Amino acid sequence: MLTRLWRRLPWDGLGWSDGPDPVFAELRQWAASEWRHTVPRPLRGLVGPAVRVVWPVAALVRSRAFAARLGLDRAAGRRLFRDCLLSGGDPLDVHVWRTLHGGRHPLPSRSASLLLRRLGDPAGHALLADKLAAAERLAPAGVVFPSLHGVYRRGEPVDLSAASAAGGDLFVKPRKGRGGHGAFALNCAGGVWRVGGRSVDPSMLCRRLERLSRGDDLLLQEWQHARSDMTDLVADGRAPVLRLATARRPGQPPFLHAALLTIAVPGRDPRHFLKGAVHVPVDPDGARLGRGLSLGAPKDRLASLKWNRAPLAGRPVPDFEAAAAMALRAMAALPSLPLVHWDVILTDAGPVVLEGNSGGNWIIASLPGLDGLDACPLHTLLAAWLPPTKGAGRIGRHTVGR
């Protein structure tokens, strides 16, 4: 319990400074206030001061460990600590943001998570959090999801017959999970079971599935293969993921805010934030890729992949218009939300939506903006969704446009 509380510091997402941008400051303060309302009333007055007192210690410990791991010099280590202290961000977040943008991170992951998951209709967030319910709700709107071969219900015995009957390449993931936790590739061919490419005894597989299903239902889906003209972008069997950000202003129809193609790196865990993927902004107007980057070396922009020289810059993205139209139909069918990121696989049969996420990482969300490929400043659009407050002007309500 204490370890979990330590890792989640600062609980309200705030550091020691709001930063110079008043729009970001308002977003952060509102998200922190929303979080404090989840705290029992007698403790609310203590939470803020407690976080402000404990956070410098946590920021110092974390920044020192991270600086040592990356081999940063003393000056960079001091700057890292200062950025963490003032922003309330994790060292990884603030380091990558400064490397990308040259300044202090305005909305680190904790603050962004509190904000993005509370703006808009709670029913929309709840629906997206349930992958099975979201697929059932959005399929009538023409949104294509991976074929579902079965559901391992929470706490029930596991039967491998559905997976055996489906055969071939499959994918298991928690019904309400996120970030890839608890998800894995599964293959059954010739009576041999493989998890992540390695053979496994059926009894061990059952125990693993039963252990995971104690916390959540598990979905057994068809594995999605990339289009045949995109196989040079496949790494370790993982197809590139087209991440489409759809947004809407209050009371208005949704629009495509930005697009990003994320490509796995061979031999790396794709969840490794710094080195697990190459991110390539997409120009929505021409449906073409820009230059890619790895968050481990973001200044090194890539016209092609390093490991196989597959071209990136200027490369057309097949079926982009169809994928974007599908994402917009999905967004329109949801209860009103300001921002949703859709993960899409481009297959020979057409675009397939893996899932929609109303949260997300602010660094990833901001990458297309580095090349001016976002539709509008995202933070001012989100500020337009803040509810009116007594005696406070609505920062951002009239600055949503580009």
N, C-alpha and C positions, 0 to 999 in steps of 0.2 A: 504493500500500500504506500509506504513512504517513498519507495523507489519510483512508483508511478507518479506520485505528486511531484517529485523532484524533476522527473523528465518532462512533465507538462508545464513547468515554469516558463514564462510568467503565465499564470492561469488565465488572466484577463487579456493576454496578448499585448499589453502595454509595457514599454520601457520607461526610461526616465525623461523622454522628450517626445513631443508630438511631431517634430520635424518641421521644415519650413513651408510645406504645402498645406494650406488650410483645408482643401478637399480631403486629402488623405487623413488629416488630423480628425476631421469630423467623422469619417468612416470608422476610424479606429476607436474613437471615443464611444460611438454608438454601439459598435460590436461589443466593447468592454462592458457597457451599461447593460446590454441584453444578457451577457453572460452572468453579470452580478445578480440579475433577477432570478437566476436559477439557484442561487445560494440561499439557504434558510435566512429569513429576515434578521434574526438576532446577530448573524455573523457578517452581514453585508458591510457594516461599517468598519469591520476589522480586515476584510480581505485586501482592499487596496493598499493600506499601509503595510500589511504583512508582506505582500508581494514586493513592494518598493524596497523593503528592508532586506529581504532574502535574495532578490534578483541579482544584486551586484556580486554576491558570492558565487551564485550559480554561473553567471556570465563569465567571471574570472576563471573558474575551474574549467568550464567548457572551452573557452577561447584558448587557454593555455594548452589543453590537450589537443585541440584541433590544429593549432599553430605548430606544435611539435610534430604531429603526424604529417603535415604538409611541408615541414622544414622551412617555415617562414622566419625571416629575420626579426630582430627585436622591434624595429619600428613598425613592421607590418603586424606583428603580434599585438602591439599596443593599440594600433588603429582598429584591429579586429575586436579587441575587448571594448573599445569605446563605441564601436558600431553596435555591438551586441547590447551593451548597457543602455544606450540611448534608444535603440529601436525595439528592444524586446525580442530580437530575433536569435535563432540558433546560429552558431558560427558557420555552418555550411551554407545556410541561406544568405547571410550577410556577406560572406566572402565571395560567393558566386555573383551576387548582385553588384557589388563594387567592381568586380572584374569586368562585368558586362557593361555597366552604366557609369562607373566612375564616381559613385556617391553612396550615401547611406540608404539601405533598403527601406522603402516607405511603407511596405505592407508584408512583413514576414509571414511565414506559413501559419503560425498559430493565430495571428490576427486575421489573416485572410480566411482561414477556415471558419472562425467565429462569424465573420461578416457574410461570406458567400452562402453559408448554410442557414442564414436567418432572414435574408432579404427575400421578399416575394411571398407567395402563397405556401404555407407549411405543407399543404397537401401535395404540392408539386415535388418538394424535397423528399417527402415520405415515399411517394410513388417511385422516384428514381432510385431511392435506396433499396428498393425491393426489385431485383432484376426480373424475377418471374412475373410479378404484377405489372411492371413497366412493359414487358414484351406483350402481355395479353392486352394491355390498354392501347398500345401504339400499333399493333399489327393491323387492325382495321383501317388505319390511316395510310397503309401501304409501306410501312416501315419493316424491313426484312431483318430478322434476327437469326442467329445460328439455330439449326435444327436441334430440338430438345429430345434426347433419347430416354430421359428418365430423371427422377428426383429422389435423392436419398434423404428421407425425412429425418428431421432432428430426433435423435435418441432411438431410432428404430434399427433393427438388424439390417445389415447390408447384404444385398443379393446381387451378384455380379452378372446375372443372366441378361439384364438389359444391355450392359456394356458389351457382353460377349456376342449378343445377337446383332448389335450395331456394327461391331468389328471396325477395323481401320483406325484412323487417327481421331481421337476424342479429346475433350477438354473438360476438366472438373473444376468448378469454382463455387465458392459460397454464395448463397442466394443474396445475402446482404453485405458481402465483403467489399473491400476496396483496396486499391494499391497492390493487387495481385497476391495478397496474403491468403494462404490456404489453397491457392489455385495451382494446377499442374497439368501437364500433358499426359495422356494415357493412350496406349496403343494395345490392341489385341489382334494378333495375327497368328494363325496356325496353332492356337491354344497357348501361345506364349504371351504373357503380360509384360509390358514395358512402361515404366514411369520415367519421363524425361529421357527416353532413349535407353534406359538400363532395365534389364530383365528383373522381374520381381516375383516372388512366390505369391500365389493367389491369397493364401492365408494372411501374409503380411500386408497385402493390398487391402484386404477387408478390414484388418485392424486399423490401418491408416485412415480409411474412409470412415470407420465408426468413430475414431478419435476426433476427426474433423467435424463429423455431423453431430457431435454432442453440443457444439456451440451454435450450429446453424444448419438449415437445409443445404444440401449440395446439389448443384445442377450438373447433369451430364449432357454435354453438348457436342455437336460435330465440330471438329477442328477446322479452321478456315485457312485455306491455302491461297497464296497470292496469285494474281493474274499471271499467265504464262509470259507476258512481256515485262514483268517486274521481278522475275526470279533472281536477277543480279542484285536486287535489294533485299533478298532474304538471307538471314543469318541464323544458323543453327535451327533451321526449320521454321523460324518466326517470320511471318509476313510483316512488311512495314505497315504501320498504323496511321491512317489519316485522321488527325484530330481536328474536328470542325467545331469552332466556337460560334454558337448562335446566341443572339442577344435580342432584347426588345426594350423599348422605352415604355413607361407606364401607359397602359391603355392603347398601345399601338401594336401592329403586327411584328413578328420576329424578322430579323435580318441576319445575314452571315457577317460575323464580326471579324473573324480571322481563320486561317487554316495553317496546319503544320503537319509535315510528314515525319514520323518518328521511326528510325531504322535501328534495329538491334545491332550490337557490336559482337562479332564472333568471339566465343569463349568468355564472354562477360555476362554476369547476372543483369538482365535488363532493368532490374529495380535499382541498380547502382546509379545514384543521382549524377555523379561526376563522369563516369566512364562507361555506363551501360548502354548509351544510345547516342546516335547522331540525329539532331533535330534540324529539319529543313523547312524554312518558311515557304509558303505557297502564295503566288500572286493570283488572287481570285479572278482578276480580269482576264488574264491569259491562260489560266489553269496551268501554270508552269512553275517548276521549282526554282528557288533561289539558291544561294550558297549555304551549305550546311555548317553546323558547329557542334562541338562536344562541350558540355559544361565544364569539363576538366581543363579545356584550353579554348575558351570561347573567342579569343582574338584570332585564332587560326581558322579562318573561314575556308570551307572546302568546296571546290568546284566538282570534285569527284570523291568517291570513297577511297580511303587509303589502302584497304586490304585487297580490293579487286579492280580498282580504277573505274568502277561503275559511274557513269556521268550523273551529275546532279543539276548544276546550274543550267537553266534554260530547258530542262527536260520536261516534256508535257506530262501531266497527270491524267491518265485515262479515266474516263467515267467521273470526272470531278463534278461536272454539272449535275449528274444524276445523284451523286452522293450528297451534294449540297442541298439539292431539292428535297431529298429524303430527310435530312437533318432538320430542315425548316418545317416540313410536315410534322415531324415528331415534336418539335418545339411548339408548334401551333396547337397540337392536341393535348399539351400538358396544362395543368393549372398554372396561372401566371407566374413566371420566374424571370429574373433579369438576365441570367447567363447560364448556359448549359454547354459543356464540352462533350461531344459525341466521338467515340472511338469507332472507326470504320475500317474494315478490311475490304480492299478492292479485289474481287475474285473474278474468274472467268464468267461466272453466272451473274455478275453485277455486284454492287456495293452491299455489304452486310454490316449492320450496326452491332457492335459487341455490347456497348452499354452507353448510358448517358450519365454525366456527373455534374451535379450542381455546385460542387466544391472546387477542388483543383488547386494547383500550385501557382502562385502569382508570377514566379519567374518564368515558368513554362507558358503561362497565358500571355506574358508580355513579349515573348521572343519575336513574333511577327512584326511587332511595332519597331523593332530595331531597324528594319528595312522599310518602314512606312507602309506595311502591308496590312494594317488593321483599319477597320472602318471608321473608328472614332476613339478618342481617349476613354479607356475603359473605366477609370476611376470616377470620372465625372458622370458617366452614364449610370454607374451604381449609386452615386450620390443622389440622383433623381428619384431613387426608390426609397430613400430614407423618409420615415413618417415625419410630419410637421411636429415641431416642439415649441412649447410656449416661450415666447420672447426670443426665439432664435431664427435667424434668416436661413433660408434653404440654400446653402452653398451648393453649387453644381446644378441646380434645377434649370438654369438658363445657359449652361455652358456645356451641354451634352454634345453639340455638333462638333465637327472637326475644326 
